[in-house]
Amino acid sequence: MMLAASNKKAPLPDDIRNAKGGIPLVSLTAYTTPMAQMMDAHCDFVLVGDSVGMVLHGLPSTLGVTMEMMIMHGQAVARGLSRAMMVVDMPFGSYEQSPQQAFENAARLMRETRAGAVKLEGGCHMAETIAFLTARGIPVMAHIGLTPQSVNTLGGYKVQGREAQAALILADAKAVADAGAFAVVLEKIPQTLADRITRAVAIPTIGIGASVGCDGQILVVDDMLGLFTAFKPGFVKRYATLGIQGEAAIACYADEVRNRRFPAAEHMFATKSP
Ligand code: KIV
């Protein structure tokens, strides 16, 4: 079933879970109302990712993202969605300390943004927290493989799960699925491992730098539109080059203003005749 096309209202986490093995799930990140409006009819779920820190706020990593930022962007995205489900990322430091801390912050995110679910990073070590949240009414999407909030312990943004580490990531996937996550994001892992995980777990796998065989795909919207040009991960396909087009348009505007070609007659108001 294609959720986005068939649904008049937003799918629920269970609809996403039940889409395992069907038509691939479509997802993008969004941080603003207009972007959310653009993708609402095309995406099954939209993620208010903590990538917002790097993409919109110019932070060097996602570590500086706060609950307040996620709530503000979550509220903006919610205003632009009527058909796609919204998932909001739990920012670094808001859930790792204890299941209770995670519940308090996840409940706040859901209450203040009206998100359908939260996403958090981590595998086996977050299983207890995922079980705690799902038992208390908070649907959780897990995120394993390259987990950007752990960039300092992972030693950078490199591919995860090559060779011996593959078994650990497979164990992570099984642990989050057993704990009750309704889907799991697989970021930057080898294709064969992503395919193995997809066969091994009963919940949808959502790939980003993983495999075409995943149950769904997600990209950072500014990356695929060519708006975020600071760097381009190898797994990103640019479907547009809006950054280049935007800069050319701004240069043209600047030139026209300096040469008094803008505003033209149609952009100015005549005095009303009496
Ligand atoms: O924050 C984010 O944008 C993400 C995804 C790209 C999966 O977590």
Boltz pocket constraint, residues with backbone or C-beta under 6 A from the ligand:
constraints:
  - pocket:
      binder: B
      contacts: [[A, 29], [A, 47], [A, 48], [A, 49], [A, 50], [A, 51], [A, 52], [A, 89], [A, 143], [A, 185], [A, 187], [A, 208], [A, 218], [A, 219], [A, 220]]
      max_distance: 6.0
